[in-house]
Amino acid sequence: MGIRMKQHDVAIIGGGIVGLLTAWYLSREGAHVILFEAGDFGAAASGANAGSLHLQIQYPEFVKYGEGWARAYAPTLRILQASINMWQSLGEEVGEALDVELGGGIIVAHDAAQMRLIEAKAKIEAAVGIETRILDRVALHDEAPYLSKDALGGGFCAMEGKANPLRVTFAIFQTARAAGAILYRGTPVFGLSGKVGDFRIETPRGTFRADKVINTAGAKAADIAAMLGMQIELGGFPLQVSVTEPIAPLIPHLIYSAAGKLSLKQATNGACIIGGGWAARQRENGHLVTNPANFTGNMAIAAGVVPQISHARTVRSWTAWVNGTSDWRPILGEAPEIPGFYLALFPWVGFSAGPMTARVISDLVLGRHPTVPLDRISVLAD
């Protein structure tokens, strides 16, 4: 196909939650927006994640990297906090029940050393306005009586919760399309060149032109940036999630374990969704499959924290590529040396941060001050 001569105000590369939300936000402001998604909308990390709405500093990384890393990362929690506030009204805005519930998140400790680490983490979170309440044994079991009897205590963050990724991405797609955005699925970008006011995007559908470009390509974002000569420290990581058969209502919280990687929640239909960052296995052809050893480890930790889970049958596991960086900080803003090229990448917990990430990048593209200032948050603002 030949060059498509129509000039768009903004081209978005990547049709996950951030790309679709950004397309909607900009279109309702009157911008002419076109979006390219290599696969199907929300079919990668945005639709295949466990649906957790995170706010706390992640405990395994706190233990691994230490308090210095946590203090540097902590300002990023402001984006997550603002995003969770947006999550609470997002269903009403898109006209769809998104199963958003904020039952609070609990990190469960099994010994005194783990409690001390949870307490240290909570102090760092408090410094940026995030409250994690420390629970002793009695308070923990009053809050969550379904937990293992050997749980010693924990940290409770009331603003954490869950949403349904399968409902979310489709609802946002419909809303963005209704607002006038042109959305192409099955359209990988294999070439990107030009400058502000005249970017050219090469696809199997032809070459398109746009004044500005936003990179929301998730795990493939580094490849897109490299087309313009920009190197970013971001990679794709294969993770897996599992779900049980529905059981009676039991777990209103988002549960973590200080004893190992775990995220555990109960969906609206009663199924329990079990994840926590366990790696999937990549075949020689590049396809992802569940890693049996990691599946077993994940289930064992879940049953150790919530014993009743051991009686539920696991009915399905799935995999996804998730974008990540070593420091966990977002890559959010306009590329310093490429005017008109923007990046909207929130590593590891991008689903949780999706609404505010899209709002902030839309602000910047429209020439406004960002709703949440990016100093000490985005690596592009350093």
C-alpha positions in Angstrom: 0.0 0.0 0.0 1.1 3.6 -0.6 1.6 6.6 1.6 -1.5 7.7 3.5 -1.3 11.5 3.0 -3.8 12.5 5.7 -2.0 14.2 8.6 -3.0 13.2 12.1 -2.4 15.3 15.2 -1.2 12.3 17.2 -0.2 8.7 16.4 -0.1 6.3 19.3 1.9 3.0 19.0 0.5 0.4 21.3 -3.1 -0.6 22.1 -3.0 -1.6 25.7 -4.7 0.3 28.6 -2.4 3.4 28.4 -2.6 3.7 24.6 -6.4 3.3 24.5 -7.0 5.7 27.4 -4.7 8.2 25.8 -6.5 7.9 22.5 -9.8 8.6 24.3 -8.5 11.5 26.4 -7.0 13.2 23.4 -9.9 12.5 21.0 -12.4 14.0 23.4 -10.3 17.2 23.5 -10.7 17.4 19.7 -7.4 15.9 18.6 -7.3 13.7 15.5 -5.8 10.5 16.8 -4.7 7.3 15.1 -3.5 4.2 17.1 -1.6 1.2 15.9 -1.7 -2.1 17.8 0.5 -5.0 16.5 -1.9 -7.7 17.9 -5.3 -7.3 19.4 -6.3 -4.5 21.8 -5.4 -5.3 25.4 -4.3 -8.8 24.5 -0.8 -8.4 26.0 0.0 -7.3 29.6 -3.1 -5.0 29.8 -5.5 -7.8 29.4 -3.5 -10.7 30.7 -2.4 -9.3 34.0 -3.9 -10.4 37.4 -6.0 -7.3 37.8 -4.3 -6.0 40.9 -4.5 -2.3 41.8 -1.2 -1.8 43.6 -0.1 1.2 45.7 2.4 -0.1 48.2 6.1 -0.4 47.4 6.5 -4.0 46.4 7.9 -6.0 49.3 10.2 -8.4 47.3 11.9 -5.5 45.7 12.2 -3.6 49.0 14.0 -6.6 50.4 16.2 -7.1 47.3 17.2 -3.5 46.7 17.0 -1.9 50.1 15.8 1.3 51.7 17.9 3.6 49.4 16.1 2.2 46.3 12.8 2.5 48.1 13.3 6.2 48.9 14.2 6.9 45.3 11.2 5.0 44.0 8.7 6.3 46.6 7.6 9.5 44.8 6.3 7.3 42.0 3.6 6.2 44.4 1.9 9.6 43.8 1.1 8.5 40.3 -0.3 5.2 41.6 -2.4 7.0 44.3 -3.8 9.4 41.7 -4.5 6.6 39.3 -6.4 4.5 41.9 -8.6 7.6 42.5 -9.4 7.6 38.8 -10.1 3.9 38.8 -13.0 4.4 41.2 -14.9 6.5 38.6 -13.6 4.9 35.4 -16.5 2.4 35.1 -19.1 5.1 35.2 -17.2 7.2 32.6 -17.0 4.3 30.1 -20.5 3.0 30.9 -19.3 -0.5 31.9 -18.9 -2.4 35.2 -15.2 -2.9 35.6 -15.4 -4.8 38.8 -13.3 -2.2 40.6 -13.1 -2.9 44.4 -10.8 -1.4 46.9 -10.8 -3.9 49.8 -7.2 -3.0 50.8 -4.0 -4.8 50.4 -2.2 -6.8 53.2 1.4 -8.0 53.3 1.4 -11.0 55.6 4.5 -11.6 57.8 5.4 -14.9 59.4 8.3 -13.9 61.6 9.7 -10.9 63.4 12.3 -10.1 60.8 9.6 -9.8 58.1 7.6 -7.5 60.4 10.6 -5.2 60.9 11.0 -4.9 57.1 7.3 -4.1 56.6 7.5 -1.4 59.3 10.6 0.1 57.6 8.8 0.1 54.3 5.7 1.7 55.8 7.8 4.6 57.1 9.1 5.3 53.6 5.6 5.2 52.1 4.3 7.6 54.8 6.9 10.1 53.8 5.1 10.5 50.4 1.6 10.4 51.9 0.8 6.7 51.6 -0.6 5.1 54.8 0.3 1.4 55.4 -1.1 0.5 58.8 0.9 -2.0 60.9 -1.2 -4.9 62.2 -0.1 -7.1 65.1 -1.3 -10.8 65.2 -4.7 -9.9 66.8 -5.4 -7.0 64.5 -4.4 -9.0 61.4 -6.7 -11.9 62.2 -9.5 -9.6 63.1 -9.1 -7.9 59.6 -8.6 -11.2 57.7 -9.7 -14.2 59.7 -9.1 -16.5 56.7 -5.3 -16.2 56.9 -3.1 -18.9 58.2 -2.9 -19.1 62.0 0.8 -18.8 62.0 0.7 -15.3 60.4 2.4 -13.0 62.9 1.2 -9.6 61.6 1.3 -7.5 58.5 0.9 -4.2 56.8 -2.5 -3.0 55.5 -2.9 -0.4 52.7 -6.6 0.5 52.4 -6.4 2.0 48.9 -5.3 -1.2 47.1 -7.7 -3.5 45.3 -8.6 -5.1 42.0 -10.3 -4.6 38.6 -11.2 -6.9 35.8 -8.7 -6.5 32.9 -10.9 -8.3 30.4 -13.7 -5.8 30.9 -11.4 -2.8 31.2 -9.6 -2.9 27.9 -12.7 -3.7 25.8 -14.7 -0.9 27.4 -11.9 1.7 26.9 -11.5 0.6 23.3 -15.2 1.2 22.6 -15.1 4.5 24.4 -12.1 5.7 22.5 -13.6 4.7 19.1 -16.9 6.5 20.0 -14.8 9.6 20.7 -13.5 9.5 17.2 -10.1 7.8 17.5 -9.0 5.7 14.6 -7.9 2.3 16.1 -6.1 -0.3 14.0 -5.5 -3.8 15.4 -3.1 -6.3 13.7 -1.0 -3.4 12.5 2.6 -3.5 13.7 4.8 -0.5 13.2 8.0 -1.5 11.4 9.4 2.0 10.6 9.3 5.4 12.4 11.1 8.5 11.1 10.7 12.3 10.8 10.4 15.1 13.3 7.7 17.1 15.2 5.1 18.1 12.7 6.0 15.5 10.2 6.5 12.0 11.7 6.1 9.0 9.3 4.9 5.7 10.6 5.4 2.7 8.4 2.9 -0.2 8.8 1.5 -3.1 6.6 -1.5 -0.7 6.0 0.8 1.9 4.5 2.8 4.9 5.7 0.9 7.4 7.9 1.9 10.9 9.0 1.4 12.6 12.3 2.5 15.8 14.1 3.3 13.9 17.3 3.9 10.3 18.3 3.3 8.6 21.6 5.1 5.3 22.4 2.9 3.1 24.6 4.2 -0.2 23.2 4.9 -1.8 26.6 7.5 -4.6 26.3 8.2 -3.6 22.7 8.7 0.1 23.5 12.5 0.0 23.4 12.3 -1.3 19.8 10.0 1.6 18.8 12.2 4.2 20.5 15.3 2.7 18.7 13.7 3.6 15.3 14.3 7.2 16.2 17.7 6.6 17.6 16.7 6.7 21.3 17.9 4.0 23.6 15.8 3.3 26.7 16.5 0.8 29.5 13.4 -1.3 29.3 12.8 -5.0 28.6 10.1 -7.6 28.4 9.7 -10.2 31.1 7.5 -13.3 30.7 5.2 -13.8 33.7 2.4 -16.2 34.5 -0.9 -16.1 36.4 -3.4 -18.8 37.5 -7.0 -18.9 38.5 -9.0 -21.4 40.6 -12.6 -22.6 40.3 -15.1 -20.3 42.0 -15.4 -20.8 45.7 -17.6 -19.2 48.4 -16.8 -15.5 49.2 -13.6 -15.6 51.3 -11.0 -13.0 50.4 -12.0 -9.3 50.2 -8.4 -8.1 50.2 -5.4 -8.1 47.9 -3.0 -10.5 49.7 0.8 -10.5 49.5 3.3 -12.7 51.4 6.5 -11.6 53.0 7.6 -15.3 52.7 7.7 -15.3 48.9 6.2 -13.8 45.7 2.4 -13.7 45.9 -0.6 -11.7 44.8 -3.9 -13.3 45.7 -7.4 -11.9 45.3 -10.9 -13.3 44.8 -12.8 -12.2 41.7 -16.5 -11.2 41.6 -17.4 -14.7 40.4 -15.6 -16.3 43.3 -12.5 -17.5 41.4 -9.2 -16.9 43.1 -6.5 -15.2 41.0 -3.0 -16.2 42.0 0.2 -14.5 40.7 3.0 -12.3 42.1 5.6 -12.1 39.4 6.5 -15.7 38.8 8.3 -16.2 35.5 6.8 -18.1 32.6 8.9 -20.2 30.2 9.7 -19.2 26.7 9.9 -21.8 24.0 12.4 -21.8 21.2 9.8 -20.3 18.8 9.2 -17.4 21.2 5.8 -18.5 22.5 5.2 -18.5 26.2 4.0 -21.4 28.3 3.4 -21.9 32.0 6.5 -22.9 34.0 5.4 -26.0 36.0 8.0 -25.5 38.8 7.0 -21.9 39.2 3.3 -22.8 39.1 3.9 -25.3 42.0 5.9 -22.7 44.0 3.2 -20.0 43.5 0.4 -22.4 44.6 2.4 -23.5 47.7 2.9 -20.0 48.9 -0.8 -19.1 48.3 -1.9 -22.2 50.3 0.5 -21.3 53.1 -1.0 -17.9 53.5 -4.7 -18.8 52.9 -5.1 -22.5 53.7 -8.6 -22.9 52.3 -7.1 -22.2 48.8 -5.6 -25.7 48.9 -9.0 -27.2 48.5 -9.8 -25.3 45.3 -8.9 -26.7 41.9 -6.8 -24.6 39.6 -8.6 -24.4 36.2 -6.4 -22.2 34.1 -3.0 -20.6 33.9 -1.9 -18.0 31.3 1.2 -16.0 30.4 2.1 -12.4 29.3 5.0 -10.2 28.5 5.3 -7.4 31.0 7.6 -4.4 30.6 10.1 -3.7 33.3 13.1 -1.7 34.3 15.8 -2.3 36.9 14.9 0.8 39.0 11.1 0.5 38.5 10.8 4.2 37.7 8.4 5.3 34.8 9.7 6.5 31.5 7.0 9.2 31.0 7.2 12.4 29.1 8.7 14.0 25.9 12.0 12.6 24.7 14.6 15.3 25.6 16.3 15.2 22.1 13.3 14.3 19.9 10.6 17.0 20.2 7.2 15.6 19.5 8.1 12.1 20.5 6.5 11.0 23.8 6.9 7.9 25.9 4.2 6.6 28.3 5.8 3.6 30.0 5.1 2.6 33.6 7.1 -0.6 34.4 5.8 -3.6 36.3 2.6 -2.1 37.6 1.4 -0.4 34.5 -2.2 -1.6 34.8 -2.6 0.0 38.2 -1.0 3.2 36.9 -2.7 3.2 33.6 -5.4 6.0 34.0 -3.0 8.6 35.4 -0.2 7.6 33.1 -2.6 8.3 30.2 -3.8 11.6 31.7 -0.3 12.9 32.3 0.9 12.1 28.8 -2.2 13.6 27.3 -1.6 16.8 29.3 2.0 17.0 27.9 0.9 16.4 24.3 -1.7 19.1 24.7 0.9 21.6 26.0 -0.5 21.6 29.6 1.3 21.1 32.9 0.9 17.5 34.0 -1.8 16.7 36.5 0.9 15.1 38.6 4.3 16.8 38.4 6.9 14.3 37.2 10.0 15.6 39.1 11.6 12.6 40.9 9.1 10.3 39.2 9.9 10.0 35.6 13.5 9.3 34.5 12.9 11.8 31.6 12.4 14.6 34.2 15.7 14.1 35.9 
